[in-house]
Amino acid sequence: MVEDDKIFELFAESCLEQLRGIEAAILDLEAAGPDALGPKVAAVFRAAHTIKGDAGAVGAAPLAELAHAVESVLDAVRGGRLPITPRLVGELLTVFDVIKTMVEDPVAGRSRDVAPEIAHMAALLKRDQPPQAPQPVEEPLPGEAKADEHIRKLAIDARELDILVDRVGELGIAQARLATLSAHRHDGELRDVAEEMERLASLLRDQVLGLRLLPIKISFPKYRRLVRDTCATLGKDAELVMDGENTELDKAVIEQLNTPCIHLLRNAVDHGIEPPDARQALGKPRRGTINLAARQDGNDVVIAIADDGAGIDAAKLWRKAVAAGRIDPDRPYDPQAALELIFLPGLSTAERVGAVSGRGVGMDAVREGIAALRGRIEVASTPGAGSVFTIHLPVSLAIIDCLEVRLGAETYYLHLDYVEECLELPPSVTLHRGRGVMELRGEAMPLVCLRHFFDLPGPMPQASHVVTVRRGEGRAGLVVDGVIGRKQAVLKHLGHGLGKVAGVLGATVTEGGDMALVVDVPGLLHAALAEDNEADGHAAATKIS
């Protein structure tokens, strides 16, 4: 029985890979021209045929029967007896959803009653359709698939890969300890071994991290389906145009990015894209356009979701925030700050609660989800022309470059992506309750003392340092006792017991084998600002800063 489950598990992995390609190909059928229709139908047919054969081989008879029924419908399509319509595309998507459910559940795959679905497929074939010219079917040449018998790919459990990444990170820490030891011993042979270990550890790290990188296109097909279904629910018409599908991200980032992208795409359809008649009255095409683009920018990946809809009514957001007591009514109107209000929980411009949105939840979850990935999101909008949400994310989450700093006898790590420069704290600058301001090249820069923020005992040293970090479009200074240098950190989460700690991203193991906290720079600045607001009694007026 265990062996049968293992066989079904291997079948399921292969089948789910086929299903991802099938959904994308079915969605392409609606827009495919006559020349492209034949190859796309043939590709779906061959995939359904493969699933049928494999399901029969692993004893999933109901699954094989349903795949055979779908295969018959696709055969009628490729033969020109059944034309492609939006309704047929919807029917195919629905039945492949059932197949996916059965593939993911071994019990359902072997015992589910699929008679209703098979009857539905048979009803599609009974429709009296005008004959069309059969489309050419591309079949592989005999023996073509067996030209090379070498195994070129292996399926590896993702959890095993995660463990491997952790081990490589720990190897890097051990290598750093070896380098420190060789420097202290002044041993030439030991130094040579340490340098060779550093080279090999670096190569191995890059190779292993590369194994976790996946093209973002594995998530793109589901987004096309999402936009299509949301438009059907809301009576709208929009096309999702995608670019940069081969941009690579860590698999953990792709998995956690799914929820924020779903919220943004649904909002683009619901709040952004106008109904077809309204768009036509405005001189726009009846069909709206939503662009989803990804590109790599250094060590970051930039994902932009843009629509050509109505845009965001920033003034309306501002008025609602004032009425809700979220903004000081005496504060001057700030257009960009007004746009940022969209991320406040409980604030929505929707006049009513609909099936998709309108409750004022979602956008705050989007920002929190992206922040959890060490990323940030920016919003821009032009009334009547649409909105753009731009997400900046690190390529990998496993191993990060950091600046190691000292606070008393403890060390802390700051993510290097946020660090700009290191300075000495001017003697003339004084700190009050861990806060202060210093002048940097003619501009005032707020300061946050990490010793005070983390409530560490002991007096501050006579000579402190300031690490300048990015804070939105500006910068802030983190006051530390000393700067040690650049290090790599294998990020470990604190676990469910501690939960989320303000200003802390996670922990890592130092070269000496001790634990050190990795500082969440944006979270720390936000928490420090909230402390100031609470102390000053102006929390509501400055939450959007």
C-alpha positions, 0 to 999 in steps of 0.5 A: 500500500505504501508503494502504491501511494508512492507511485501515485505521488510520482504520478501526481507530480507529473500530472500537476506539471501537465495541468499547469500547461493545460490551463495556460493553453486553454486560456490561449484558445480564446484569443488564438487565431486560426493558424495558432489554434490547431497547435494549441488544441493539439498540445492540450489533447496530447496532455489530456491523453498522457494523463489518461494513460498514466492514470490508468497505469496507477489504478486511478480508473475514474480519473482515466475515464474523465480524461478520456471524456475530455479527450473526446471533446478536444478531438471534436475541437481539433477536428473542426466539429466543435468550435471554440467559444467562451462557454466551451473554454469555461467548461474545459477549465471547470473539468480540468479543475475537477481533474486537478482535485482528483490528482491531489487526492489519491482517494478521490482519484481512485474512487470519485464518481465522475458520471456527472462530469462525463455526462456533461462532456457527452452533452457537449459532443451532442450539440449540432455544430457546423463542420469546419476544416480539420486542424493539423495535429503535430505528433512526434516522430516515431522514436523521437522521444527516445533519441536520448536515454540519459536521465537529464532531470530528477524530481527533488522534494522541495523540503530536502532542498530547503535543508540543503540550503540550510546546510550550505549556509552553516558551511559558510559560517564554519568557513568564516570561523576557519578564516578568522582562526587562520588570521589569528594563527598566522599560519600560511598553510592554514590560511591557504586552506581557508581561502580555498574553502572560501572559494569552494563554499562560495561556488557551492552556495551560488549553485545551491541557491540557483536550484531554488530559483524558479521562473515566475511564469509558473504562477502567471497562468493562474493569474490569467484565470483569476482575471477571467473569472473576476471579470465574469463575476463583475460583468467586466471585460479585461485582458491580462498582458504579461511580460518578463515571465522568465524572471527568476525568484526564490521558490519561497518568494513565489509561494508567498507572493501569490496572495498579494498578487491575487489581491492586486489583480482583483482590485484592478478589475473591481476598482480599476477597470470600468464596465465596457459601456462606461469605457466606451463612453470615455473613449476607451476600448471596451476591453480593459488591459491589466499589465503584469510585468517582472524584471530583475534589477540587481539583487532585486526583482521588480513586479509591476501591476498596472491597469488602464482603468479609472485610477485612484481617487486620492482626494476621496481617500483623504476625506474618508481618512479625515472623517474616520479620524485617521488624519489630523483635519488640520494637516495639509492635503498631500497627494502622494500621502493620500495614495498611501492611505489605500494601505490603511486597514478598514479604509476603502473608496467603495460605496458598497461591499461587493463579492470581490472587495469593498470591506477595506481589507486586503491592501493592508495585507498586501503590504504586510505580506510583501514586507514579510518578504523583505520587500516594499510596494509603491503606488502611483495613479493618474485619474482616468488613466489607471494605476500602477503598483510596483513591488520590489523583492529580493531574489532569494530569502535564504542567505542575505548580505548584512552589516554586523554592528555591535551593541554592548556585548551583543552583535546585530545584523542589518540587511545590507540592501538598506544600508547607505553609509557609516558615520561617527555620531557628532559629539554635538548631537544629543539623544532624548529617549533614544531619538535625535536629529543630525545634519547630513549634507545640509539635510536633517536626518532622524536618528534611532538608538538601537540600544534604547530600542532593544532596551539593552542595559549599560551606558552608551559608549563615549564614541558611537556610530551612525549607520545611514539607512533608506527610509522610503524616499528619504533616510534615517540613522541607526545609532550603534556602539560600533560597526564590525563589517560586512557578513553573510547571514543564514536567516532563521525565523524565530518560530511560532512561539515568539511570533512577530517581534517588532524590528526583528526579521529573524536570527542567524548564527555568528562566526563564533557560534552564537545567535544574533538578531537580524534587524528588520530595518523598515519594521524597526523604523515604523515601530520607532515612529509608532513609539514617538506617536504614542508618546506625543499623542499624535498616533492617528495623525502620523500613521501614514508617514 
